[in-house]
Amino acid sequence: MDKENALMRFSRHSEVWHGRLAMIGFAMIAVDLLTGNGVLHHWSLM
């Protein structure tokens, strides 16, 4: 691992997970905008 990356705590593994979580977040926003109800409402949690 590069010394600069080690200091900033970036790694390929963490960047992959951040990307996956961002995609889930964007999908949840898209569901909300398209249907008018949030994801939790669709899952009967609210």
C-alpha positions in Angstrom: 0.0 0.0 0.0 1.2 3.5 -0.8 2.3 5.6 2.2 0.0 8.4 1.2 -3.0 6.1 0.9 -2.1 4.5 4.3 -2.2 7.9 6.0 -5.6 8.7 4.5 -7.0 5.2 5.1 -8.0 4.7 1.5 -7.9 1.2 0.2 -9.5 -0.5 -2.8 -11.7 -2.6 -0.6 -13.2 0.4 1.3 -13.7 2.3 -2.0 -15.7 -0.6 -3.4 -17.9 -0.7 -0.4 -18.5 3.1 -0.5 -19.5 2.8 -4.1 -21.9 0.0 -3.3 -23.5 1.9 -0.5 -23.8 5.0 -2.7 -25.6 2.9 -5.4 -28.1 1.6 -2.8 -28.7 5.2 -1.6 -29.3 6.5 -5.1 -31.7 3.6 -5.8 -33.6 4.5 -2.6 -33.8 8.1 -3.7 -35.0 7.1 -7.2 -37.8 4.9 -5.7 -38.9 7.8 -3.5 -39.0 10.2 -6.4 -40.8 7.9 -8.8 -43.4 6.6 -6.4 -43.8 9.3 -3.8 -43.2 6.8 -1.0 -39.9 5.8 0.6 -38.5 2.4 0.5 -39.4 1.8 4.2 -43.1 2.4 3.2 -42.9 -0.2 0.5 -41.4 -2.7 2.9 -44.3 -1.9 5.4 -41.9 -0.7 8.0 -43.5 2.7 8.2 
